[in-house]
């Protein structure tokens, strides 16, 4: 019976990873006959999982959407990722989502096995959320869940770690640090730690840490962070990094209204009106960025007229986008594939 139960859970896990499984291949993965596979499928159906079957030589099985959500089977890394995602949603600004995320997070943590609960509780305790835009446009490289939870445990237990790190310049170094907090800023994770080699506080991007963070077993007395909190420390460090563009524009709307829409990503300043009329009907938007697409999107999201002050490249991009949108609105878009416009080769290579 125990073997049958384990196989049923394995079958459910496989069905959740693929949209469609050929019957013979699925039976082979489970190490059973096709007849036994059919019995296991029936057990899942009895438990409320809507498994659809396609008959014939090319037949197989797939897990369909049901009227209710039955229990899910996730592995260790998926469980940690689920908790991280729910935590981010619970601390986000979207109305109605935060409360539901808190309830879901409580349910998930309650049923986690002890080995995983230890990891995710450490992650929750030492993570400092800093929702907002981090000045970058490209999506970061993925972060290993084991690295994330390993650093979380080191932060919580005040244990020194060693890890390899690749700086933005490409220089690779070995770091020995006292981890303080993990910060989730925009789309990136940062480790705030005291660097024992540099004898100063540093923030490290987790996607630039090579390999695993190796605990040394040496405990330390936490030092006082030279900032109000870890998120403020990371923001200050990012603000000192050189960026290719300083975007500036004047928006014809009150600063409060613009700040409410895009204030998480930009600096909004009131502009006194020149000449007759009330003050406060214009504001200046300033942003440092390595890409010009995001500033244009942010300005468009204000829902107001605006004037680009600089840089010139942003004005040129605005002209290009405007012409493209006008053609789309007029229905006169010349047919050119994305590959033609982007320089992509027919085989998908650049």
Number of C-alpha atoms within 10 A of each C-alpha: 6 7 7 10 12 11 17 19 16 15 20 21 15 19 18 16 12 11 11 19 20 16 23 16 12 20 18 12 12 16 12 13 13 16 9 13 21 14 12 19 19 15 14 16 13 10 10 15 22 20 17 15 18 14 11 8 9 10 13 17 20 20 19 15 11 11 9 9 10 11 10 10 14 15 9 14 12 12 19 23 15 17 21 19 13 22 20 18 18 20 16 16 12 10 8 9 14 18 14 13 20 17 12 16 19 12 11 15 19 11 10 15 10 10 9 17 17 14 18 23 16 20 26 17 14 20 23 18 19 19 18 17 17 19 20 16 15 9 9 14 11 11 15 16 16 15 18 22 21 20 29 26 22 25 26 18 15 18 21 25 23 16 16 16 20 16 12 9 6 9 8 14 13 13 17 21 23 25 29 28 24 30 28 19 18 16 15 18 21 23 24 25 25 22 18 14 10 11 9 10 19 18 24 19 20 22 17 19 22 15 11 16 20 16 18 12 12 10 14 12 8 14 11 9 14 10 11 8 13 25 23 15 19 24 16 12 12 14 13 8 9 11 14 11 16 16 22 20 20 20 24 19 19 19 22 15 15 26 18 11 15 20 17 13 21 23 16 24 18 18 18 12 13 8 7 6 8 10 14 16 17 21 25 23 28 19 17 22 20 16 18 20 14 17 23 17 11 17 22 13 12 18 14 12 12 18 13 18 15 14 14 11 12 22 16 11 14 16 12 11 14 12 12 14 13 12 13 12 10 9 9 10 12 8 7 8 9 9 14 11 8 9 11 13 10 9 7 8 8 9
